[in-house]
Amino acid sequence: MAGIATYTIAGRQVGGHYLAMGWLATLFGGAYYATSGPKKPASAVATPPINASSSDEADFIKKFLEEQDKKH
């Protein structure tokens, strides 16, 4: 009967099947992490509410913010 191939790593005997499972977990975990893509910051999406005392002031603030977005 054939036995399990073992390797000595850091002074301990480790079965070849454990090494294979470790490599596969690292491979698929790394691929998942690499393809997950960048996360979008939540602060860039949400804007605070405009607390204006009149509709003219609110329009001015909105127009100003739009102009600033165009500059950057």
C-alpha positions, 0 to 999 in steps of 0.5 A: 500500500502506498503512503502519503508523500510528506515534506519537512517544513519548519521541522514538522512533517506535512502531507502533500495533500495539505500543501496542495490544498493550501496552494489552491486556497491561495490561488483562488483567494488571490484571484478573487481579491484581484478581480474584486475591483476597487471600492467606491468611497461613500463620501463622494456619492452622498452630499449633505443637504442644503439648508437655505433660507430661500429658494434663490439661495438654494439655487445659488448654492447648487449653481456654485457647487456645479461650477466647482465640480466642473473645475475639478 
